[in-house]
Amino acid sequence: MREWNTCPSSTPPEVKERAVTYVLDRLDRYKSAYGACQDLAPKLNIGAETLRRWVVQAQVDAGDRTGPTSEELAEIKALKAKVKVKDLEETNEILRQSAIFFS
């Protein structure tokens, strides 16, 4: 039976950095980042897919791969949260107005 490694979403940044550096330093020995992560993740006690996503994001941040950088992703997340709050405020205002109207 395969034991699944779980890595909490609040993994310390130092652990992520060391794991990503470990994979990137050995990437030339593998056909792909996927293969490297499949092989190295158990040694690091990290899920292979988690490690692969960290490596891909590090490559994007370094400009080696296309995609949104970590800073852009953080900005998108913040903007989505802001829109959600705005929508909730508008909904609450509509509910207040309708409560007043029906009273």
C-alpha positions as CSV (number, residue, x, y, z in Angstrom):
1,M,0.0,0.0,0.0
2,R,1.3,3.4,-1.0
3,E,1.8,5.9,1.8
4,W,0.8,9.4,0.8
5,N,3.0,12.2,2.0
6,T,1.1,15.3,3.0
7,C,2.5,18.7,3.3
8,P,0.6,21.4,5.1
9,S,-0.3,24.5,3.2
10,S,1.7,26.5,5.7
11,T,5.0,25.0,4.9
12,P,7.8,27.3,6.0
13,P,9.4,29.2,3.0
14,E,12.9,27.8,3.9
15,V,11.6,24.3,3.4
16,K,10.1,25.1,0.1
17,E,13.3,26.9,-1.0
18,R,15.5,24.0,-0.1
19,A,13.2,21.5,-1.8
20,V,13.0,23.5,-5.0
21,T,16.7,24.1,-5.1
22,Y,17.3,20.4,-4.5
23,V,15.2,19.6,-7.5
24,L,16.5,22.3,-9.8
25,D,20.1,21.4,-9.1
26,R,19.3,17.8,-10.2
27,L,16.9,18.6,-13.1
28,D,19.4,17.9,-15.8
29,R,19.5,14.2,-14.7
30,Y,15.8,13.8,-15.6
31,K,13.7,14.1,-18.8
32,S,11.3,16.5,-17.1
33,A,10.5,18.4,-13.9
34,Y,7.6,15.9,-13.4
35,G,10.0,13.0,-13.5
36,A,12.4,14.7,-11.1
37,C,9.6,15.5,-8.7
38,Q,8.2,12.0,-8.8
39,D,11.7,10.6,-7.9
40,L,12.8,13.2,-5.4
41,A,9.6,14.0,-3.5
42,P,9.6,10.8,-1.4
43,K,13.1,11.5,-0.3
44,L,12.1,15.0,0.8
45,N,8.8,13.7,2.4
46,I,6.8,16.0,0.2
47,G,4.0,15.2,-2.1
48,A,5.2,14.9,-5.7
49,E,2.5,17.2,-7.1
50,T,3.1,19.8,-4.4
51,L,6.8,19.7,-5.2
52,R,6.2,19.9,-8.9
53,R,3.9,23.0,-8.5
54,W,6.6,24.7,-6.3
55,V,9.3,24.0,-9.0
56,V,7.1,25.2,-11.8
57,Q,6.3,28.4,-9.9
58,A,10.0,28.9,-9.1
59,Q,10.7,28.6,-12.8
60,V,8.0,31.1,-13.7
61,D,9.3,33.6,-11.1
62,A,12.8,33.2,-12.5
63,G,11.5,33.9,-16.0
64,D,12.4,30.4,-17.3
65,R,8.8,29.6,-17.9
66,T,5.6,31.5,-18.9
67,G,2.8,32.1,-16.5
68,P,1.8,34.5,-13.7
69,T,4.5,35.2,-11.2
70,S,4.0,34.8,-7.5
71,E,3.5,38.6,-7.1
72,E,0.9,38.6,-9.9
73,L,-0.9,35.7,-8.2
74,A,-0.9,37.5,-4.9
75,E,-2.3,40.6,-6.6
76,I,-5.0,38.6,-8.3
77,K,-6.0,37.0,-5.0
78,A,-6.2,40.3,-3.2
79,L,-8.3,41.8,-6.0
80,K,-10.7,38.8,-5.9
81,A,-11.1,39.3,-2.2
82,K,-11.7,43.0,-2.6
83,V,-14.4,42.2,-5.3
84,K,-16.0,39.6,-3.0
85,V,-16.2,42.2,-0.1
86,K,-17.7,44.8,-2.4
87,D,-20.3,42.3,-3.6
88,L,-21.2,41.4,-0.1
89,E,-21.6,45.0,0.9
90,E,-23.9,45.6,-2.1
91,T,-25.9,42.6,-1.2
92,N,-26.3,43.7,2.4
93,E,-27.4,47.2,1.2
94,I,-30.0,45.6,-1.1
95,L,-31.3,43.5,1.8
96,R,-31.4,46.5,4.1
97,Q,-33.4,48.5,1.6
98,S,-35.8,45.7,0.9
99,A,-36.3,45.2,4.7
100,I,-37.1,48.9,5.0
101,F,-39.5,48.8,2.1
102,F,-41.4,45.7,3.4
103,S,-41.6,47.1,7.0
